[in-house]
Amino acid sequence: MKIPMLDLSEQYQSLRYEIINSLDAVLLSSTFILGDHVKRLEQDVASLSNALFGVGVANGSDALHISLQACGVKPGDEVITTPFTFFATAGAIVRAGAKPVFVDIDPVTFNIDPTKIEQAITKNTRAIIPVHLYGQATDMNPILEIARKYDLYVVDDAAQAIGAEYKGKKVGELGHTTCFSFFPTKNLGAYGDGGMIVTKDSKIAEKMRIIRVHGSKPKYYHQVLGYNSRLDELQAAVLNIKLQHLARWNMLRREKATAYTKLLNEKLSNFIVTPTEVEGNYHVFHQYTIRVEKRDELQRFLQKNGVSTMVYYPVPLHLQPAFQELGYTEGDFLNSEKAAKEVLSLPMFPELKLEQQKYIVDTIEKFFSSYFS
Ligand SMILES: *Cc1c(COP(=O)(O)O)cnc(C)c1O
């Protein structure tokens, strides 16, 4: 059996004619930038996340950068975040002119450990970026409390967590702004790049709308230094159709996750740690990520037997060559470093079949029985 990490073909088949018709309507309308499809998507994503304003942008990385700029982050400022995330989280901080300050993760959720944030705050700290990794919300209440106490902005990196919830609240109504990515592999994926920022703050929303069009309002009168970062109509047309299915797709992901956990814990609980959904969270399983000591060997064995897996992420950001100048060394963030050596994400998408999941777990079982015999 051959099982890819992600298979988008069935999803496309089910929406194909609806999508083609909608794309055709955009092409016939000749409105390609910031038209009605983008407006509708901005409203709908804001409302699904209990925010008030949505700002469509070119990608999730720009969503972070524009959020930081709109919150007033400037050269000399520090922004606290996790080292166990995709590069873009900290890349956006540096692009905004600020310095990333890393704080280690909680080894159970893989998200930033709120109990370690306060000791990283200095007089230059301006914002915190919690990342809701793999689709599970960070423990936000202590972070929001710290932010109030020290007058910091909170910019949520929810690139992997659209539709997730935390203690009865939606991801999107927690921080000052929340950033989503519509990269094709995300839970709500475009057919190209795309991103969105949501917020309840009308002033921040207005700033972000200006920044994404070269800082201009009205056109050709430039208030601040912005850039070209817009979501286009074709992508928004696709996303408006897909958005109607997001809640169901997230539910299906959760079902697949439950099935994995049951199968893995029946037979392999001595070798594998399955993901934990913290009480009060609604995890949307962008990834189903296990921990396993013999990770690289297991990954090779699975690949040989037709099962694709991925490591998100093999090198924590404080050890990336691009961030060498920040001066961190190995040993600074032990939980992140250990996670980078042990995590393995298994195939996960709403259309994944139970037989495929059984084959994956059987293959993992084979690996351990041959390894230890
Ligand atoms: C995907 C992702 C991003 C960046 O989104 P793009 O749309 O690819 O720019 C940022 N942070 C995290 C955690 C991501 O997974």
The ligand as an SDF file (V2000), in Angstrom:
LIG
                    3D

 15 15  0  0  0  0  0  0  0  0999 V2000
    2.5580   27.6680    7.3000 C   0  0  0  0  0  0  0  0  0  0  0  0
    3.0310   28.3880    8.4890 C   0  0  0  0  0  0  0  0  0  0  0  0
    3.3980   29.7450    8.4420 C   0  0  0  0  0  0  0  0  0  0  0  0
    3.5480   30.5260    7.1720 C   0  0  0  0  0  0  0  0  0  0  0  0
    2.4840   30.5270    6.3300 O   0  0  0  0  0  0  0  0  0  0  0  0
    2.7310   30.7790    4.7620 P   0  0  0  0  0  0  0  0  0  0  0  0
    1.3430   30.9980    4.2540 O   0  0  0  0  0  0  0  0  0  0  0  0
    3.3630   29.5420    4.2210 O   0  0  0  0  0  0  0  0  0  0  0  0
    3.5880   31.9670    4.6160 O   0  0  0  0  0  0  0  0  0  0  0  0
    3.7250   30.3810    9.6340 C   0  0  0  0  0  0  0  0  0  0  0  0
    3.7200   29.7250   10.7990 N   0  0  0  0  0  0  0  0  0  0  0  0
    3.4050   28.4220   10.8910 C   0  0  0  0  0  0  0  0  0  0  0  0
    3.4100   27.7610   12.2280 C   0  0  0  0  0  0  0  0  0  0  0  0
    3.0630   27.7080    9.7410 C   0  0  0  0  0  0  0  0  0  0  0  0
    2.7570   26.4160    9.8430 O   0  0  0  0  0  0  0  0  0  0  0  0
  1  2  1  0
  2  3  1  0
  2 14  2  0
  3  4  1  0
  3 10  2  0
  4  5  1  0
  5  6  1  0
  6  7  2  0
  6  8  1  0
  6  9  1  0
 10 11  1  0
 11 12  2  0
 12 13  1  0
 12 14  1  0
 14 15  1  0
M  END
$$$$
